[in-house]
Every structure is written in structure tokens, then in C-alpha cells.
Amino acid sequence: MTKKIWCGNLIALYLHERLFILSIIDKNLGVLTIDELIGIGLLLLILVFFTLFTHFAPYGSKVMGAFAGAAIATYLVEALNTFVIGDLFNIEFFQTAGSVAGALDGTIVVMLVCLAMKVNPVNSAILAAGFGDMGLIPGLFAAYIVSFGVLWLQRVIPKGLDFIVVILIALPVIRLMGLMITPMIDNSLLEIGTIIQTATDTSPLLMGLMLGGIVTVVGISPLSSMALTALLGLTGIPMAVAALSAFASSPASAWLFYKLKIGDLKSIISVAIEPLSKADLITANPLPMYVTNFVGGGLSGMVIAMSGMVNDAPGTAAPVPGLLVMFGYNPAGQVVMYAAICAAISLGAAILGSYVFRNTKIYNSDVLKD
């Protein structure tokens, strides 16, 4: 009888410990819901679209290069001036300068896309002026479509008269198109944001995995992680995850560019500083770039989610601003330690990824020019 009681107690203790361990795992990891899976599928669909656009659309790679330049000229300027210099040192001049730059995203992208498609500078400026209060991604699509019509006008209408027609016809068309596209783009970004908010409420580790992976992929894609996190108004731990995951993607992307021969030395340096500067090359090689960065970003995000660090500056999910702004909200030693850990994790993922994808067909700058 005593032996049976002892065995029964042992089994009960074993089951109790198993249930306790499973409850810890469930609390920290959680499960993916249908909504989260749909959101992830939507993100993948968007990334696939931009990859196909780069490869097969007329002027595709040139337009993606222009789009990357517009993101740097607006979102990166805003992040460095407003959130890094302006907010950390409380300098109103830089805060204002950054905010003004960020608000010009639609204007700048229309101007650069039109120029990339050989629209003359005056007509490009006219179209850009009419898009001043709309966003980066709507500007990309609207400028791309309307530019074909403007190019035709430039061929059939005498020079000097074409800009009158552009003002009377093309300007209203591009603005109307922007008004139609904007809600679709905003809804897509908000759907991705729903994933982040849901995962944040579910558990720290799942939030870190999802947010770190998604922000890292969005950050190296034509979508802007700075725009995404600013739109969502992320603060606290989620923003810390986004910022340092974006920072950690720098060595990973640089290694992939070097090892897989995606870009030359200048491209390697550029992608390490700001991935958007090489959005055309990244979207041309989606499998190694997106998969590897998602793994590295997700693992880094899990580490940061459990670190307790915070970041109350929305929109700083970029390599340089992401690192610098963290010093304003956390002890310097802690930031340096976790930044180094995340960089090592992402670099390790990139080394493994460069081996896994070593036989994948690569499209470099020379191929895209052709």
C-alpha cells in the first residue's frame, strides 16, 4: 500500500511539473491565430509583388531605386533629425526639420520615380507638387502609372506646351489615383500592425519573434519599417525590439551581399548603413535576403523582448537611428551588450543562410542594368 501511495505521489508530482512547464511555455510563446496567419500571408504577398515588379515591370529596377532614394530622403532624414538629434538633445530646430522632411514623402517619391522613367524635370516637378499631402507608397504607384501617359504627351506635344497639358490633365489624374490607392495601402499596413499588436498582447517571446522578423523584412523591402512603426505609434518594448532588430540586420545583409556576390563593395557598405538604399537588389534576390533576415530578426527580437529595454521614439526602426536612439532610454552598457548579441545572432543566421542559398540564382547590379 505504501509503495502504491509513493508511486502515486511521484506520478502526481511529475504531472504537476509537466503542467507547470507547459504553462510557462504557453504563457511566453502562445500560438498563432488565424488573423496573424492571414496578416503574415498578406505581408508575403506584398513582398512577392515588389519582387515581380522589380524583375518584370518596365523600368522596374530603376523605379525601385528611386523609391529607395525617396525613403532615405524623407524617413531616414526624419528619424535622424527628429528622433535622434532633436528628441535626445531636445533641439526644436532639428525636430521641425525632420518632421518637415517626413511629411514630403509623397512629393519626393513622385519626383524621383518620374525622373527615373525619363519624364522631363519640369513635368516631374508638376506631378510631385500635386501629391504633396499623400504618402510614399501611393506616390510610387501613382507616379509609375501616370508617367507612361506623360511620356506619350512629351512625344506628341511640342516642347513648351506639354507642361500645360500636364497641369490640366495629368496632375488631376495622379491626385485622384493617389486618393484611390491610399486607403488600400493604409489598410495593408494596419493589417500588418494588427499582427504586431496581437502578438504583443499574447506573450513577450512571440511578440519578439513576430515583430523582430516582420520589421526586419519590412525594413529591407520597399516597404519602410520606419514608416510602419511610425504609423503604428509603437513605443516601449515593441519599439525596442523593432529598433535593435533593424540594427542587427545590417551585418546580416552586408554578409549576404558579400558572400552571394549580390553587390560590390559600395553596395555592401550602403546596405549595411541603410538597406533601403539597395531595395532594388534586395527585391531582386528575395529568397536569401528575406528568409535569412526574418530568422535573424526574429531570434534577435526574442532576446530584446526579454531584456526589459524600451524605446519611446516611434519610427526609429532603421539601423543607425535604431541603435542611437536606444541610448536615450536605456543604460549605455545594456544597449551595447544587447546590440552586440543581436548583431552576432543575425550574422550567424546570415552565414548559415549564405550556405543554404549558395546555389540560388543571384541578380546583381550588372544583371539589373541589362
Secondary structure, 3 states (H helix, E strand, C coil): CHHHHHHHHHHHHHHHHHHHHHHHHHHHHCCCCHHHHHHHHHHHHHHHHHHHHHHHCCCHHHHHHHHHHHHHHHHHHHHHHHHHHHHHHCCHHHHHHHHHHHHCHHHHHHHHHHHHCCCCHHHHHHHHHCCCCCCHHHHHHHHHHHHHHHHHHHHHCCCCCHHHHHHHHHHHHHHHHHHHHHHHHHHHHHHHHHHHHHHHHHCHHHHHHHHHHHHHHHHHCCCCHHHHHHHHCCCHHHHHHHHHHHHHHHHHHHHHHHHCCCCCHHHHHHHHHCHHHHHHHHHHCHHHHHHHHHHHHHHHHHHHHCCCCCCCCCCCCCHHHHHHHHCCCCCHHHHHHHHHHHHHHHHHHHHHHHHHCCCCCCCCHHHHHC
